[in-house]
Amino acid sequence: MKNICRMLGLLALIVVLGACGDKKDDKASSEHKVSADSGRTEITYWYAFGDKIGENNENLVKMFNDSQDKILVKAEFQGNYGDLHSKTQAAFAAKNAPEVTLNEISSIGVFARSGMTEDLTPFIERDSDIKLNDFNPGLMGNSYVDGKIHGLPYLRSTPILYMNVDMLKEAGLDPAGPKNWKEFEEYLRALTVEGQTVGMSMPADIWFFEGFVGAGGGDMLSDDEKEVTFNGEAGVEALEFWKKLSSEGILKIPAGDEASAQAAQDFANGRSAMIFGSTAGLTNNLSIAKENGFELNTAFMPANKVNGVPTGGANLVMTAGLSPEKQEAAWEFIKWMTAKEQTIYASTYTGYLPSRLSAVNSEEMQNLYKETPQYKVAVDQLEYGKARPMADSYPEIANILRDEIARCLLEGTSPKEALDKAAELANPLLK
Amino acid sequence: MSLGKARPYIMIFPAILVFTLFFLYPIGYMIYLSFHDWNFISPDKNYVGFENFAVLLKDAKFMQVLQNTFIYSALTVSLTISISLMLALWLNRKGTMYGFVQGAIFSPHIISLVSISMLWMWLMDTDYGLLNWFLNLFGITNVPWLTDPKTSLLSLIIVAVWKGIGYYTLIFIAGLQSIPQDIYEAAALDDTSKVRTFLKLTLPMLSPTLFFLTIIGLIGSFQVFETIAIMTGGGPINSTNTIVYYIYENGFRFFKIGYASTAGVLLLGIIGVFTILYFRLLSRKVHYQ
């Protein structure tokens, strides 16, 4: 009996091991078959975010694969930007990186300077049909690293103001939205009903902070990116403004890791009348507003001394060290993804900015703007768009700044003190 | 088979290979990296000597991280052990109800930590969470569980204790059942009080279990990562950042792999010291049969 059991156990093991081996072989041979049969070059493309944005990526890749028979792209979801970057970095170290991936725009610099992304300049010079000057100039700032182009604008955004029109009307406010900080403050006050609603729910996000500093005519870093400047006049004024609004209770600043989700939740169920958010969420927000039965409008981020908003989103990049064959395939794919038709598709599908001027002026986009003017706000605002800082240590600096801002809002350090402290910790990282 | 003296070595070779490849080599490489400034990718690693260590030990943020880790570990382990010891004493008897309770408190142990984190995030939501809804019934205003630096670390400790209790209780019950009944009978004959029986009999007889759980618990909680990565991201204001999360943050978010390795070396040292200390000091006081 014992022996039979042992035999059976052994047999099971052999079957399992055999099955594992088979599977591998199957996969390898079937993959091989595809490339052998059709001679297609296979490349992998990594993207971030699910929902509408993920669908957009998957759809575009499928369309690309169907449109030609030379290149086969495999699209793979990798979480948010942070996850995507970490995985790309690890995969690159393991010499297993995807041929094409996304870089969040403030990380273009660190990836390019550490030699992970290919310089696209030679490809662009060779292919005149790429029409570089057709890309919106407001979005190109984050494409250049040391004078070379390391990424092309793909899913790009700016923060905009989302408003619940029903609540605005009820409070007797113009649904067009506040133009400047003074009006913004008045809106917040008028929209706040103690214990029930708050004017706005806004996470203390560095991206929004960049917008407020920009509105005061300031910058986060000096031009040579050797020194922080967020503790200058514009920065202090911005943080003082946040603190004042939040202590009056008309601006809710949720804290913690889930602050953005919290703010979105507050807005969706009518607890807050306004939120700031990426234009990328527009399609999604429109459907949320519809589901919850309120009218949604969008506006510029309010100006202070000037209009000045950060841009955001991701550029398409090619990883470095590919074989010429893969490089050509990757370049074809990047070119196709950033072409006019696909730009229109992606922008309509998600709300991301159309990064090509020809796409903005196309009949499809113009019709969309007529039908749903909310889509046009971000495009118009782009006139004031600024590039994000690209210093290698910017992610860490943003982290330091986030902590010090939270300390100011939650624990009562003064805005000037908080920003000076952040600057003191951040400056050595830029040296 | 006539492999002679080589036989045992051949037999352990696979295990040693795996151990070397996935344990010794990474440790060696980590120590090597801790003396370098490297971003994981660039072909050249800059040798910087002990600079990483000097920066790390002067870093106010890292000091807070260390403090958080110690507080987290001490509270998690002591709370889990004391609560589960009480539960074990109560549950160590036969009956359907006791079996059911034991099963119920054990169930968190088999759920993935990621799911648990998501679940508790909903429970602890300041405005919409079940916990605050419940507290509101008693007129207590909303507690900002995870979003206030004063309560965030404690909230994570609550989750860890909740998750750990079932497993600890199970081990304690096993420990209790291995204590011979005759010494209890002897104590009963002498009319010893319950408290005295517990302190003079149960506790010493249980000390091997207690010792085992303390070490396992401390080492485990020094390595806490999932709940922090999912529930707080180390915030707000660095209040829940612990060593492993700090290593991850520096290595994979800020591209400072050398610096992260330095923190890793320090963690290795701390856990090593703890293990040795406990084995040497506590093992003498522990009663083995």
HADDOCK unambig.tbl for C-alpha pairs under 7 A between the chains (distance, minus, plus):
assign (segid A and resid 82 and name CA) (segid B and resid 253 and name CA) 6.85 0.50 0.50
assign (segid A and resid 86 and name CA) (segid B and resid 252 and name CA) 5.28 0.50 0.50
assign (segid A and resid 86 and name CA) (segid B and resid 253 and name CA) 6.60 0.50 0.50
assign (segid A and resid 93 and name CA) (segid B and resid 40 and name CA) 6.72 0.50 0.50
assign (segid A and resid 93 and name CA) (segid B and resid 41 and name CA) 5.92 0.50 0.50
assign (segid A and resid 114 and name CA) (segid B and resid 41 and name CA) 6.31 0.50 0.50
assign (segid A and resid 114 and name CA) (segid B and resid 42 and name CA) 5.15 0.50 0.50
assign (segid A and resid 115 and name CA) (segid B and resid 42 and name CA) 6.48 0.50 0.50
assign (segid A and resid 255 and name CA) (segid B and resid 147 and name CA) 5.05 0.50 0.50
assign (segid A and resid 255 and name CA) (segid B and resid 236 and name CA) 6.78 0.50 0.50
assign (segid A and resid 256 and name CA) (segid B and resid 146 and name CA) 6.56 0.50 0.50
assign (segid A and resid 256 and name CA) (segid B and resid 147 and name CA) 4.59 0.50 0.50
assign (segid A and resid 256 and name CA) (segid B and resid 232 and name CA) 6.06 0.50 0.50
assign (segid A and resid 256 and name CA) (segid B and resid 235 and name CA) 6.13 0.50 0.50
assign (segid A and resid 256 and name CA) (segid B and resid 236 and name CA) 5.25 0.50 0.50
assign (segid A and resid 257 and name CA) (segid B and resid 231 and name CA) 6.68 0.50 0.50
assign (segid A and resid 257 and name CA) (segid B and resid 232 and name CA) 4.86 0.50 0.50
assign (segid A and resid 257 and name CA) (segid B and resid 233 and name CA) 5.74 0.50 0.50
assign (segid A and resid 257 and name CA) (segid B and resid 235 and name CA) 6.93 0.50 0.50
assign (segid A and resid 393 and name CA) (segid B and resid 254 and name CA) 6.66 0.50 0.50
assign (segid A and resid 395 and name CA) (segid B and resid 254 and name CA) 6.27 0.50 0.50
assign (segid A and resid 396 and name CA) (segid B and resid 254 and name CA) 5.71 0.50 0.50
assign (segid A and resid 403 and name CA) (segid B and resid 237 and name CA) 4.48 0.50 0.50
assign (segid A and resid 403 and name CA) (segid B and resid 238 and name CA) 6.90 0.50 0.50
assign (segid A and resid 406 and name CA) (segid B and resid 237 and name CA) 6.27 0.50 0.50
assign (segid A and resid 407 and name CA) (segid B and resid 237 and name CA) 6.44 0.50 0.50
